[in-house]
């Protein structure tokens, strides 16, 4: 290895490249450590519908860190929660609960209630529209 000499006019400094490479400092935050306990906590909170922002707050991390390290737990919790609620709704609909039937059909079978209003002129004729601009 060769040494580098820096001459600033007043002082000459010799930097040994080997020593410089051994003394590198670590910069930035330490990496986040995921544990089995935090994985379980994230899943348990996700399965009851807790918002991601709130889960991150409980763990003391950012939303981005939460989704980076716990994406699987968040997705599984959301899917299982939705499936449980959908299952209950489906059972109620099968038992004859009218509200559940209507909700199921509107959301799952794309049923809709649309009211259309058609305006016509006298005797069903088209409506005559007169545009007044104020300029003659």
C-alpha distance (Angstrom), angle and dihedral (degrees) to the residues before:
residue distance angle dihedral
X1 . . .
X2 3.73 . .
X3 3.76 124.1 .
X4 3.78 122.5 -125.5
X5 3.78 119.1 -133.2
X6 3.80 119.7 -154.2
X7 3.79 117.7 -165.9
X8 3.79 113.5 -166.2
X9 3.78 93.7 172.8
X10 3.81 96.7 -104.1
X11 3.80 102.7 44.7
X12 3.77 133.0 26.7
X13 3.79 113.8 -144.9
X14 3.78 124.0 -164.6
X15 3.81 114.9 -156.8
X16 3.75 118.0 -162.8
X17 3.83 106.6 -147.2
X18 3.82 93.1 -151.3
X19 3.81 93.0 55.1
X20 3.81 91.3 44.8
X21 3.83 92.4 54.7
X22 3.82 92.4 49.4
X23 3.80 94.8 52.1
X24 3.84 98.7 56.0
X25 3.77 113.0 142.9
X26 3.78 122.8 -139.3
X27 3.78 111.8 -116.8
X28 3.81 129.0 -158.0
X29 3.76 134.9 19.0
X30 3.76 122.6 -32.4
X31 3.82 113.4 -105.1
X32 3.81 117.2 -89.1
X33 3.81 113.3 -104.9
X34 3.80 118.8 -140.2
X35 3.81 117.9 -152.3
X36 3.80 133.5 -171.0
X37 3.82 88.8 -112.4
X38 3.81 93.5 55.1
X39 3.83 91.0 45.7
X40 3.82 89.5 54.1
X41 3.81 92.3 45.2
X42 3.83 91.7 51.5
X43 3.82 91.9 48.3
X44 3.82 92.8 46.6
X45 3.80 91.9 50.4
X46 3.80 93.0 43.8
X47 3.81 94.4 50.7
X48 3.81 91.6 59.5
X49 3.82 92.7 50.2
X50 3.80 101.2 -100.9
X51 3.81 111.3 165.9
X52 3.81 117.1 -109.1
X53 3.80 90.9 -120.8
X54 3.80 90.5 56.6
X55 3.81 93.7 47.4
X56 3.81 89.6 51.4
X57 3.80 89.6 50.0
X58 3.81 91.5 52.1
X59 3.82 90.6 51.4
X60 3.81 93.1 43.2
X61 3.82 94.3 -122.5
X62 3.80 136.4 112.5
X63 3.80 124.0 -92.9
X64 3.81 89.3 -112.2
X65 3.82 92.4 53.3
X66 3.80 89.9 48.2
X67 3.80 93.8 53.7
X68 3.80 92.3 41.2
X69 3.79 95.8 55.5
X70 3.82 103.3 24.4
X71 3.81 104.9 35.6
X72 3.79 93.1 122.6
X73 3.82 94.6 50.5
X74 3.81 91.6 46.5
X75 3.81 93.1 50.5
X76 3.81 95.4 44.2
X77 3.81 91.7 48.4
X78 3.80 92.3 49.6
X79 3.81 93.0 47.2
X80 3.80 94.1 47.7
X81 3.81 92.2 47.3
X82 3.80 92.2 50.2
X83 3.80 91.3 46.5
X84 3.81 92.4 51.3
X85 3.80 93.0 50.1
X86 3.81 92.3 43.5
X87 3.80 89.9 50.3
X88 3.80 91.7 52.7
X89 3.80 91.3 46.4
X90 3.81 91.0 49.4
X91 3.81 92.2 50.4
X92 3.82 91.2 49.7
X93 3.81 90.1 49.3
X94 3.83 90.9 51.0
X95 3.81 89.9 50.5
X96 3.80 90.3 58.0
X97 3.80 103.1 -97.7
X98 3.81 100.0 156.5
X99 3.80 95.9 -156.9
X100 3.79 90.9 52.6
X101 3.80 91.0 47.8
X102 3.80 92.5 51.3
X103 3.81 93.2 45.9
X104 3.81 92.0 47.8
X105 3.80 93.1 49.4
X106 3.81 93.6 46.3
X107 3.81 94.4 48.9
X108 3.81 102.4 32.5
X109 3.81 104.4 27.5
X110 3.84 97.0 35.8
X111 3.79 92.9 -120.5
X112 3.76 114.0 160.0
X113 3.75 141.8 -180.0
X114 3.76 109.2 -130.9
X115 3.76 124.4 177.0
X116 3.77 115.5 -160.0
X117 3.76 123.4 -167.9
X118 3.76 120.6 -163.2
X119 3.79 118.4 -163.2
X120 3.77 120.0 -154.1
X121 3.73 136.6 172.2
X122 3.80 127.5 -114.2
X123 3.83 112.6 -40.5
X124 3.82 91.9 3.2
X125 3.77 93.5 -60.7
X126 3.79 121.3 139.7
X127 3.77 117.0 -83.8
X128 3.78 113.9 -101.5
X129 3.77 111.9 -134.0
X130 3.77 121.3 -163.4
X131 3.79 115.1 -162.4
X132 3.80 113.1 -147.8
X133 3.77 113.5 -163.7
X134 3.79 100.9 169.0
X135 3.81 90.4 -123.7
X136 3.81 116.7 107.2
